[in-house]
Amino acid sequence: MSEQQASEPQQHQPQQRELKIRHNRTLCRFEAGSSRNPAHLDYLLAESLMEIFHTEVPSDYQGQGLAGKLATAALAWARENKYKVLATCSYVHAFMAKRPEYQDLL
């Protein structure tokens, strides 16, 4: 490989558009993407407890770290609103277990 070829930028896939996370309080979930088929994280509230029970990212949105972004938004909201979190969703349970900054929410 010539020096010129080595210094040329490598081709890459077009950047994905940054998806905005929104809180759909009516459906008790955090969402991103289209309203017809959004990525979403579902929860229930009971007194001072937020149970996060399901996270789903459609194939159109996979590979963008969206499940983590939904979890981060939900956990920030729980903290701001003084909720403890019960993560029955396996993804969010593992997400929290790997991050000490969320242990106070358990």
Secondary structure in CASP SS format (residue, H / E / C, confidence):
PFRMAT SS
TARGET T0000
AUTHOR 0000-0000-0000
METHOD secondary structure of the structure
MODEL  1
M C 1.00
S C 1.00
E H 1.00
Q H 1.00
Q H 1.00
A H 1.00
S H 1.00
E C 1.00
P C 1.00
Q C 1.00
Q C 1.00
H C 1.00
Q C 1.00
P C 1.00
Q C 1.00
Q C 1.00
R C 1.00
E C 1.00
L C 1.00
K C 1.00
I C 1.00
R E 1.00
H E 1.00
N E 1.00
R C 1.00
T C 1.00
L C 1.00
C C 1.00
R E 1.00
F E 1.00
E E 1.00
A E 1.00
G C 1.00
S C 1.00
S C 1.00
R C 1.00
N C 1.00
P C 1.00
A E 1.00
H E 1.00
L E 1.00
D E 1.00
Y E 1.00
L E 1.00
L E 1.00
A E 1.00
E C 1.00
S C 1.00
L E 1.00
M E 1.00
E E 1.00
I E 1.00
F E 1.00
H E 1.00
T E 1.00
E E 1.00
V C 1.00
P C 1.00
S H 1.00
D H 1.00
Y H 1.00
Q C 1.00
G C 1.00
Q C 1.00
G C 1.00
L H 1.00
A H 1.00
G H 1.00
K H 1.00
L H 1.00
A H 1.00
T H 1.00
A H 1.00
A H 1.00
L H 1.00
A H 1.00
W H 1.00
A H 1.00
R H 1.00
E H 1.00
N C 1.00
K C 1.00
Y C 1.00
K E 1.00
V E 1.00
L E 1.00
A E 1.00
T C 1.00
C C 1.00
S H 1.00
Y H 1.00
V H 1.00
H H 1.00
A H 1.00
F H 1.00
M H 1.00
A H 1.00
K C 1.00
R C 1.00
P H 1.00
E H 1.00
Y H 1.00
Q H 1.00
D H 1.00
L H 1.00
L C 1.00
END
